[in-house]
């Protein structure tokens, strides 16, 4: 799929009221609603987990903006309670977890959280050196 396809597909509809998921499982339900079967198959089922990283600027941006991951929402609060504090990390976790969920693979949420915590710990340590 082209970048233009995703730009158009993920454009928010200003008429629709935004529903913000409360947790990761709720994100899965909302993502299922966002795509019809053919889009879901092409986007998730026929992709690799690594392909999800390529969605950072398209689907990831849409999730960050529409689900209040920058300015604040109950989903942001849920992630903060889990130890994830950056909106990019939240959307990355959602996308990776959704791919794993769709492929019936373990989500390994704690492992994902640790990855981001370790990243920021090292980044902050490098700032003070």
TADARA-V715736 format. One record per residue. RES is the residue in one small letter. PSI is psi in radians with two decimals (none if undefined). Layout:
# TADARA-V715736
RES/PSI + RES/PSI
This chain:
# TADARA-V715736
x/2.56 + x/2.81 + x/-0.63 + x/-0.68 + x/-0.83 + x/-0.62 + x/-0.76 + x/-0.75 + x/-0.59 + x/0.13 + x/2.18 + x/2.52 + x/1.93 + x/-0.26 + x/-0.54 + x/2.47 + x/2.37 + x/2.26 + x/2.27 + x/2.11 + x/2.76 + x/-0.38 + x/-3.07 + x/-0.76 + x/-0.65 + x/-0.60 + x/-0.75 + x/-0.77 + x/-0.71 + x/-0.67 + x/-0.67 + x/-0.67 + x/-0.47 + x/-0.43 + x/2.45 + x/3.01 + x/-0.75 + x/-0.72 + x/-0.75 + x/-0.79 + x/-0.79 + x/-0.74 + x/-0.79 + x/-0.96 + x/-0.56 + x/0.21 + x/3.03 + x/2.86 + x/-0.66 + x/-0.55 + x/-0.48 + x/-0.51 + x/-0.55 + x/-0.18 + x/0.10 + x/-0.76 + x/-0.13 + x/-1.46 + x/-0.72 + x/-0.79 + x/-0.74 + x/-0.76 + x/-0.79 + x/-0.77 + x/-0.80 + x/-0.39 + x/0.23 + x/0.57 + x/-0.32 + x/-0.95 + x/-0.40 + x/2.39 + x/3.03 + x/-0.53 + x/-0.72 + x/-0.76 + x/-0.72 + x/-0.81 + x/-0.74 + x/-0.72 + x/-0.50 + x/-0.20 + x/0.21 + x/2.17 + x/-0.15 + x/2.34 + x/-0.65 + x/-0.69 + x/-0.64 + x/-0.85 + x/-0.63 + x/-0.73 + x/-0.72 + x/-0.85 + x/-0.79 + x/-0.79 + x/-0.66 + x/-0.71 + x/-0.82 + x/-0.74 + x/-0.81 + x/-0.53 + x/0.22 + x/0.71 + x/2.71 + x/2.37 + x/-0.61 + x/0.92 + x/-0.77 + x/-0.66 + x/-0.72 + x/-0.75 + x/-0.80 + x/-0.68 + x/-0.86 + x/-0.67 + x/-0.76 + x/-0.71 + x/-0.88 + x/-0.57 + x/-0.78 + x/-0.73 + x/-0.73 + x/-0.63 + x/-0.67 + x/-0.46 + x/-0.58 + x/-0.15 + x/none
